[in-house]
Amino acid sequence: MARYTQSILAANQLVAADGVQVFDLPVNPLSVVMLHLSPLNETATIGNYAWLRALMSAIDNVNVTFRGGSVIAMNGQDLVALCMLWHRWKIWQSGAVSTDNDRRSLVIPVPFSRKAFDVKECFPATKKGELQMSVTWDIADTGFDGLRISVETIELPGATPDFVQKCTTLARTFTATGQNEIDLPIGNFLRGVLLFGTTGFAGAAPLPSLAQMQLLRDNVQQFISASDFEVLRGVLGLKGIEYPADMSHRHSFLDGAGPAVAAFTRAPETFLAVDENYALMDLDPMHDDTFGLDTAGAGRVHVRIDADTADAVRVIPIERVASGVFLEAP
């Protein structure tokens, strides 16, 4: 019978200064690392209260490496978006109130597989020091300070996985609107591509960074022959993903005319939702590899983006890698 082990890798501790902290990860097969952020609210100005998105600035970068090569590499907000939009997971909090100097608790998974606890897909057993995670912390930003953290892991002792999930970031700044292209890695099975654009769909005449997108293999369109940013986002609803994915919204207030007149909040509107700048090219909508793009043997695989605003974008390929790649001798 299979079993799993959840344990504390790094006990709850204060992060005293901005910078990089390195953790040696367990040697047993590893499914998920759980990053626990526990800052204080800095909400003396109540408008600084952050439900989720602003707290992500505490993590400038997460980089999991095996023998020096990246397996996971992205910032905190991208990691949360990956969990919500690709993995379809919920992000849990404790103490999510706006009181100044109240302690918050937020848990962010760092996954090595499409599904947690999967003995057929996780990071295989390693030797001590081969698998490491470095996290670049920002101890104080708008809405929080006094950052404390801890790290827990979910191991799968005895598992002999077939695959590992790999997700790394390609960052670009477009210098012109119109057609731009970003090359993706070649050689692995591509399950999807998560895309972030600095400018989302907003305003009277929206001009998103990722206005229209295509996926191509050797210059032949694959899966996404063309899709507008806001429609590609809308397809996430077919997979049961809630909108907004992190529940961030607000209700404006319609004041009553006096003590005898009822007052009501207006209909909800989204407000600083984590997902609003993201789109997902989901090549594995069934979550069973029925679909997907094998890039082995390709001369080129890339996304073509028609940009309405030229600014910074990030592209995160979601790759399925044979576990044997990590078992070969260095």
N, C-alpha and C positions, 0 to 999 in steps of 0.2 A: 504494500500500500504506500502510495506517495505521501510525503509530508513536506511541510514548509517550516521555516524558522524565521520569526520576526524578532529582531534584537536591536539594541541601541549600539550604534557604532561610535557616536560622539555625544557625550552627555550634554545636557542643557548648559549653555555657557554664554557669557557676554562677549560680543565682538567689539573690541576696544577701539579699533581704527579701521578705516577703509583699507582694502588690500585683498590679497589672495591667500586663501587657506587651502591646504592640500590634505586629502584624506586617502589613506590606503584602504581600498575596498576589500570585502571578504574574498577568500579563495574558493569557497563553495560556489556552485552555479547560482547566478544572481538574477532575480526577476525584476525587482524595483528597488530604487533608493528613495527614501522619503525625506525630503528637505523640510524641516520644521522652522518657520520663522515666527518669532515671538517679540515684536517690537512694542513700545509704548505709543499710544496715540499722542500726537503733538497737535492738539485741536483747541488751543486757547482761542484761535480764530476758527470758528466752527466750520467755515467754508473749506478748511483744509482736511476735513474728515474724508478718509478714503475707504470705500467698501472693499475694493480689490485691486483695481488697475494701478493706482499710485504706489501701492505696497510692493509691486513687482520691481520697482526701481532699486529695491534693496539687493537684488541679484543682477549685477552687471554682466556676469557670464558664468555659465556652468560648462566645464570641459571634462568629459570622462575620456581617459586615454588608456589604451592597451599597448604596452611597450612603446609609448610615445605617440602612437597614432590615434587620432580622435575617433570616438564612436558616437558620442553625444557632444554637440557644441552649439550653444545658443544662449540668449539672455533669458531673464526670468519671465518676461511677458510672452516671449515666443514659446517658452516651455509650457506655460499655462494654456496658451492657445492650442498648442499641439495636443495637450491632454484633453481639452474640451472638444475640439473640433474633429480631430482624427481618432483619438482613442474613445471619445464619447463618455469621458469620465467627469464626475462632479468634483469641484474643489471645495473641501470642507474647511470651516473656520470654527473657532470658539472665541467668545468674548467680543463679537463684532458689534460694538456699541461706539457711540461718538464721544464718550466722556474723556476729557483731557487726562492724560497719564494713566488711563486704564491699559492693562496688558492685553494684547491681542495674541491670537494663535492661528497660524495658517500653514497648511500642509500641502506641499507640492511634490508630486511623484516625478521621478526621473526613470523612465521605462527602458527596458532592453527587449521588449516584446510587444506585439500588438495587443495581447491580452495578459493581464497580470496573472501570476501563479501557473503559467503554462510550462509544463515540464519539457515540451517539445520546442519551445522557443524562449530562450533566456541566454544570459552570458555564461559560457561553459566554465568549468573549474579552471582556476589559474594558480600560479605560484605567487607567494607573497611579494608585493611591490609591483607586480606586472600591471594590475588594474588600479588606476588612481582617478580620483575626482578632485579637480581644483574648482573652487568657487571664489569669484571676485565679489566682495561685499561692499555695499554702500550703506554705512551705518545710520545715516540721517538724511532724509529728504522731506519734501513737502508732505505733512500729515503724520510723520512718525519719527521717533528717535529711540535711543536706548535699546538697540537691537540685540536680542538674544537668539541663539539658534541651537538646534540639535539635529542629529542625523540618525535615522533608523534604516534598516535594510530588511528585505524579504528574500531569503535564500531558499533554494530548492535542492537540498542535499541528495546526491545520487543521481540527479537528472543528467541525461545525455541528450542535449538539445540538437535539433537539426539546423536551427536558424537563430540569428541574432538580428534585432532591429537596429539600424544605424541612421542617425539624423544629425546632419551638420549644416551650418549656415553659410550661404553664399550672399555676401552683401555687395550692393552696387548703388551708385548714385548716378541717375540718368542726367545727362547734360543737355538733352533736347527732348521735346515732346515727340509723339509719333512712335514709329517702330523701334523697339529695342530688343535685344536677344541676350539670354543668359544660358550658358552651357551647363549641363548637369553631368554628374559623374557617370562613367560608363563601366559596365561589367557586372553589376548586380541587378536583382529583380526590383523594379520600381513600383511601390505600392501607392504612392501619391506625392504631391508637392504642396507644401504649405507656403503661402505667399503673404507678405506684409508690404503695404504701401503707406508712406507717410501721410498722404492725403487720401481720405476716404470719400464716401458718397455723402455729401452734405451741402447745404446751401440751396439757393434758388436755381443755380446752374451748376450742378456737381461736376467736378473735374478730377476724378480719382487718378492716383498714380498708376493703378493697374486697370485702366479703362477697359481693355479687352485683351484676352489671353488665348494662346494656343499652345499645344504640346506637340513637338515634332521629333521623329526619329529618322535620321538620314533625309531630312527635309520633307518627309511625308507626315501629314497630320495624324495624330494618334489620340483616341478617346475624346479629347477636347479640341475639336476642329476650330471652334471659335466660341467664346462666351464672354458676355459683359460682366464686369466685376460684381454688380449688384445681383445679377441672376445666378452666377456661380455661387455666391453666398446663399442665395435662397434655396438652392438644391440641398443644402445641409438639412433643411426641414424634412426632406424625404427619409432621412436616416434617424429621425426622432430627436434631433438636437434642438433644445429649447432656444427661444429667442427672447432676450439676449442670453447667450450661453452662460453667463455668470450672474444673471438676474439683476444686473445693475440698471436701475431705472429711478425715476422720481415722479412725484405727483405735485403739480402746482396747486396752489390754494386759492379758492374763490371765497373771499371774505364775505361774511354775512353783513346785512345792513344794520344789525343791532342784536342785543342779547336774545330777542324773541324770534330771530330769523335764523334758520339753519344755514350752516356753512359746509361746503363740500370740497373735496379735492377733485381736480380734473382727471381726465383719462391719463394713464401712464405714458411716459415718453422715455426713450433710452437716454442714458447719461453716463458718459465715460465707460462704456462697456468694453471689456478686453477685446472682444471679437470684431469691433466695428471697422478695423483697418485690415482685416484678414480675409482671404479667400482660400479655398482648398480644392486642388485638383485631386479628387478622390478616384484612384484607379482600382480600388478594392472596396467597393460599396457594400459587398456582401460580407466582408471581414472573414473571408475563407480562401482567398487567393484564386477565386473563380476568374477574376479579371486581374490585370496587372501587365506591366511592360518589362519584358526581358531585354536588358540593354547589352547583354553579351554579344560581341561581334559587331556592334553598331559603330559607324564612323563618327556619328555625332548624335547626341540627344540634347534638346534645348527647349526652353520656353520662349515664346515670342510674345512680347508685351507691347500693346499700343498704349502709350502713356498720354493722358490728358494734362498731367502736371509732371514736370521733370524734377524729381527729388529722390530721396533715398528709399530703396526697397530692399527687402530680404527674401531670399528663396531658400526653402529647407526641403531638400529631397528626403523622402521616407523610403529607405532601402531595406530589403530583406537580404541578409548576407548569410551564406553557408557557414555554420559554426566551425567547420574544418579550417577556415581561413585563420581563425584565432588559435587553433590547436597545432598548427605547423611550427616546426622549430624555427627560431629566429635566424 
